[in-house]
């Protein structure tokens, strides 16, 4: 397992979350002069995206994220994204949050599977950050935060060997191994089977620096080529036009990680009912976590970096539905297998002032200035505190 995987996983999943929220907010967008108090407007959409990006690229948060550390469990990471999704005026119920997380994870799993080279996982991350910068192009302060993360990625990952990137890719694939959730976009594009497994292509450009298959070279003991043989590979491959740019600005060439929701089409998920998937996820939630203490410390530090804005005037909250209708959302909540549901950390960021002060007080307690030694009882108390949010 690579200790450099967590930043790539977090940033790519965060990028997919922003893509989905942007698409759904645009779909429900109402002109400002016609919108009721509880309806979304373009101003609300930008505010939600900017607030989430501000939280996601918080300087202290990123500092902690880039420290070499093992990848944490799905449950711990899911808690972070619950927290991120509620960092603004938006609220999601459990069915919509489950659907959001399903879309995020399956999209990134597909991208990691299709990476031509292990190193291209970094290009996927750069594509996500490039699109995120497009969301905030009118906000210089946020652009600076994202650019700083860009530079950090280049500094940390540019010098890694092919073997180290292969270990990162293996760690990511192990994280996604038992997730087989059907997504309508993938099903319609015929890149996913009805059992939730992806179809890998046998065509397209080969990895940069490699040759199109179809030729076998024979060498003697002096290293001299003595014979060639051609064979039929059964695919339709061509040479890569050029290598994608690993700089702050440039042509990434690779399209994996770009916004697949930029074309207006429905975003739907269907849960794959394979017993293997359900069993593995049940075991994941029941089995004791050997890194529980470290995860709690990690989450406490991350949550300590997520600031709560105190509102001088209470404002109404906005509910986002990731389903076509409220009835569909309610039905999904009723029919979703219990093994696939998660406890959602429900952050009400727009309640009365007293509640905001209480949240601020709790978050101050989460702030970690050094490396305390948590006892088991303190860890349990912190987890309980998070559940109460």
Secondary structure as UniProt FT lines:
FT   TURN            3..4
FT   HELIX           6..27
FT   TURN            32..34
FT   TURN            37..38
FT   HELIX           42..56
FT   HELIX           59..65
FT   HELIX           74..85
FT   STRAND          90..91
FT   HELIX           94..114
FT   TURN            118..119
FT   HELIX           120..135
FT   TURN            136..138
FT   HELIX           140..157
FT   TURN            158..159
FT   HELIX           162..176
FT   TURN            177..178
FT   STRAND          182..183
FT   HELIX           184..188
FT   TURN            189..190
FT   TURN            194..195
FT   STRAND          203..205
FT   TURN            208..209
FT   STRAND          215..219
FT   TURN            221..222
FT   STRAND          225..230
FT   STRAND          236..238
FT   TURN            256..257
FT   TURN            260..261
FT   STRAND          269..270
FT   HELIX           275..286
FT   TURN            290..291
FT   HELIX           292..304
FT   STRAND          318..319
FT   HELIX           326..335
FT   HELIX           338..340
FT   TURN            349..350
FT   HELIX           353..366
FT   HELIX           376..388
//
